[in-house]
Amino acid sequence: MADEYRFSFGPWNVHEGADPFGPVVRPTIGFGKKLKYYKQLGFDGVQFHDDDAVPDLDEKSDGEMEKTAREVRAMLDGEGLLAEFVAPRLWESPLGVDGGFTSNDPASRKWAVGRLKRTATIANILGAEFIVLWLAREGTYIRESKNALDAHRHLLDAINELLEFDKKMQIAIEPKPNEPMDHAYIPTIGHALALASQTVDPSRVGGLIETAHAILAGLDPSDEMAFALSMGKLWSVHLNDQNGLKFDEDKTFGAANLRGAYNQVRVLELGGYPQSGRFVGLDVKAMRTQPAELATGHLSNSRTIFLKLVEKVRTFPKDVESQCIANRDYEALELAVIEHLLGG
């Protein structure tokens, strides 16, 4: 099973433990040292923001950007790692304070599209096949501050510009219903794939589904994944867990809702996801209480739980499932699932 699935995480998943209510609690670890963890923990893919690969990106010329990206590619090759994707990080720039692609300011929209094109250049150098669009500040704090019709058109225009700029690059839209914006545009995978269908090349626009983001929308992550898989549009997943409708917690996969995690794995199995060659991304955070020497357990634990659930999915008795479905005895089916998860 470990050979069938490929796993990735981002350098931000090994972090200092700061949150909005407190400072760092662990020392900073350099990017090069983080790369050493990947193979040790059983991971093959690295997720990138554009400025993870090229720090201070807006201050660099194209030549400087490409030089830095080539240096990072050499580091990846030296560790036997692959770049899964690169995502433009627009939400931390003053130019993106009102959204980048959907800003009321034409200059900010131009900057955002330019940054998207630079992200594609970085992705090509790193060997990543697609870009992820997490539309963090693409929304409003109050509805009346933007024309939502224009905002969605601006998003479509930005995606089309990238598709025309790079004829091979793919885009995976990662929806999120809230945080940091009060009212988010493109909050679900349905919105994302509807937008994809209107682009100049829908075949190159798909989706990335994160467990917590679906839960925060009051939806079931496995159903969101099934929707995208049924259309051949699930290009990555970010697995984690979530204690209800709170902030985006990024807990260890399966730690809060083991049956929900089981069903996410079941859907990936039903959809033949490992045969697609796509990565299983883990977007999880170490607990703030963890000392530095224990601050990678959330990653290895999530991978372990995932693989154990793959085994549970594959060993669930199909005859019991078929008989329960034929009898419409869903109480018996539910008990069989629970007993299987409990080892009974």
Buried (B, 14 or more C-beta within 10 A) or exposed (E): EEEEBBBBBBBBBBBBBEEEEEEEBBEEBEBEEBBEBBEEBBBBBBBBBBBBBBEEBBEBEEEEBBEBBEEBBEBBEEBEBBBBBBBBBBBEBEBBBBBBBBBBEEEBBEBBBBBBBBBBBBBBBBEBBBBBBBBBBBBBEEEEEBEEEEBBEBBBEBBBBBBEEBEEBBBBBBBBBBBEBEBBBBBBBBBBBEBBEBBEBBEBBBBBBBBBBBBBBEBBBBBBBBBBBEBEBBBBBBBBBBEEEEEBBBBBBBBBBBEBBBBBBBBBBEBEBBEBEBBBBBBBBBEBEBEBEEBBBBBBBBBBBBBBBBEBBEEBEEEBEEBBEEEEEEEEBEEBBEEBBEEE
